[in-house]
Amino acid sequence: MLNEDENEDSLRLNLALAEEKRDLAAIRLAHSKNKMAKCYNKCVRPESFKPDNHVMHRNEVSKAAGQGKLTPNWEGPYIIC
């Protein structure tokens, strides 16, 4: 049968092990996020706008008005100055 001192020692040990597991999980999570970001950034092309380029602008305002799915998603073209 366990006495109170052994029980407290066991609980402290379990708490320390749980904190260690939590720290290891946080390290693995950070490593995984960095790996996913690195993989994503390989495929992304940087956008550079130059003067006299024509660009379209996402139309967020009319979507919020609730006019349905037939409203245009883009507005423009706009010319970069």
SULDA-V705731 format. One record per residue. RES is the residue in one letter. SS is DSSP state (~ for helix, > for strand, _ for the rest). BURIAL is 1 if it has 24 or more other C-alpha atoms within 12 Angstrom, else 0. Layout:
res = <RES & RES>
ss = <SS & SS>
burial = <BURIAL & BURIAL>
This chain:
res = <M & L & N & E & D & E & N & E & D & S & L & R & L & N & L & A & L & A & E & E & K & R & D & L & A & A & I & R & L & A & H & S & K & N & K & M & A & K & C & Y & N & K & C & V & R & P & E & S & F & K & P & D & N & H & V & M & H & R & N & E & V & S & K & A & A & G & Q & G & K & L & T & P & N & W & E & G & P & Y & I & I & C>
ss = <_ & _ & _ & ~ & ~ & ~ & ~ & ~ & ~ & ~ & ~ & ~ & ~ & ~ & ~ & ~ & ~ & ~ & ~ & ~ & ~ & ~ & ~ & ~ & ~ & ~ & ~ & ~ & ~ & ~ & ~ & ~ & ~ & ~ & ~ & ~ & ~ & ~ & ~ & ~ & ~ & ~ & ~ & _ & _ & _ & _ & _ & _ & _ & _ & _ & _ & > & > & > & > & > & _ & _ & ~ & ~ & ~ & ~ & _ & _ & _ & _ & _ & _ & _ & _ & _ & > & > & > & > & > & > & _ & _>
burial = <0 & 0 & 0 & 0 & 0 & 0 & 0 & 0 & 0 & 0 & 0 & 0 & 0 & 0 & 0 & 0 & 0 & 0 & 0 & 0 & 0 & 0 & 0 & 0 & 0 & 0 & 0 & 0 & 0 & 0 & 0 & 0 & 0 & 0 & 0 & 0 & 0 & 0 & 0 & 0 & 0 & 0 & 0 & 0 & 0 & 0 & 0 & 0 & 0 & 0 & 0 & 0 & 0 & 0 & 0 & 0 & 0 & 0 & 0 & 0 & 0 & 0 & 0 & 0 & 0 & 0 & 0 & 0 & 0 & 0 & 0 & 0 & 0 & 0 & 0 & 0 & 0 & 0 & 0 & 0 & 0>
